[in-house]
Amino acid sequence: MVPGTPPPKSDLLLLAALFMWELSLTVMAMAMYMKGERPFDVFLFSKPGAAFLLAIPLSVTAGAVILGHYRASTRARSRHFRLIVTMNLVTVLLILITGEVAMRIVTRSSSKGETLGNMELRPKNWETIALHYRQLLDQTTGFLTYLVYDDLMGWTVGSNRRRTTGRHWPFPYWSSSEGIRAPSEGVSFAQLGGKTRIALVGDSFVFGEEVPYEDTWGDRLEKALGSEFQVLNFGVAAYGVDQAYLRYEKDVRKWNPKIVIFGFISHDLERTMNVYGFLAFPGWDIPFSKPRFILRDGTLTRMNVPPLTPEAIFSRQSILELPFLEDDRGYRPSDWQERFYHRSYLARLFVSRFRPWSAVSPDVSDEPLVSVNAAILKAFVQSAEQAGTIPLVVYFPEKQEIEEPSSPLTRGKRALQRAGITYTDPTPCLLEVNPGDRFVPSGRHYSPQGNAAVAKCLLNVVHQALAQAT
């Protein structure tokens, strides 16, 4: 070839065929990785299977072009074919090396392992994660200044606690001597007798996360009801439906409230299906385990009783030493298994972004997620009624649900339908609030205006319940 002249079209065709063949083989390898434990016929009807099928004719076509050029080069006794192949291999090698170097540069080491942006690179390292949580337990600030281990729920609000300020809460949280959210330190709600008691039980939406006590819907409801009422907030951050029910049984029922309001979001159903919160929700920094309900022949049974203490969890030498992993919806063995290809950061990026398919235990699939939570909600209603308390169930919509009202029925509402429970959805009241004012800046919880809207909705519901009870 004369210097400065463009390469022949045949050379460009060969080069393109080489790249196409390599790309199609890579796609096929990735698709087979994502196949996981699926039967091959089932795999072919999945998205990775479709990519696999598409890559086959591309690889065959590219291979035929390459073979044709090779035969022609052999007959002509030319080294031109080898030069093109060498150029292709050098180019691919440079691309891979550049990508690998770039990945190693942008990857950061954290207390829980190596991360790329917000993504934790797999495989995860148990020794690193266990050390992180042991150090977290030794701290005297943050989340664990307010929460303590509980031998029934896994964790709960401690007595006479003060949660220090943080990034999302520029104000402290206090608890009473009974372990209930309080407006200030030194409070004992039991001393304030002679009032009609209303208890609130549930997660952070009940607790009023990210807003001061006086801006929670519970406090606003108490003020709207009048001085003859006392509203007790038993909400606990990060609770699942199961823990809220157990909190009612252990801590709320003995107060003999006239009304108990059980509030939850759809995400709480997912939490019910976990034993170790840090597996499914590593960003939460929850070092506790929790009980796990299983539904057998229509009967709820509990595992991990009492829940393992944080010290017992993170003193283990391997994650495989933890009990009930197979019953934890957040546990995937592939997240922890180290393979030879994990030495490449490009490979780790791929396996972190795309997981292989794995057979799901019948106890952690989508069907028991709905049925187990429905059974727990039903058990709560029956228990409250047996205690002479009026149960009110409230379903709290999250931000996406309000902004996309035409989305499919949420798991939370499906569980309520399955249980046959009448519930309150404060969405109409929240829609009356300016969209930008419904949630706190993080977008995770209701703002003071959002809490006020919820209180407005529930005020009417409480009045109706009291009227029907008289």
PyMOL commands that set and color helices and strands:
alter all, ss='L'
color gray80, all
select helices_A, chain A and resi 9-35+40-43+47-75+80-106+126-137+142-145+189-191+204-207+213-215+217-225+241-255+267-272+277-280+282-284+310-314+319-321+325-327+333-335+340-343+345-353+362-364+366-386+399-403+411-419+427-430+435-437+448-469
alter helices_A, ss='H'
color red, helices_A
select strands_A, chain A and resi 108-110+113-116+119-120+147-150+154-157+162-163+173-175+181-182+196-202+229-233+259-264+292-296+299-303+390-395+423-424
alter strands_A, ss='S'
color yellow, strands_A
deselect
rebuild
show_as cartoon
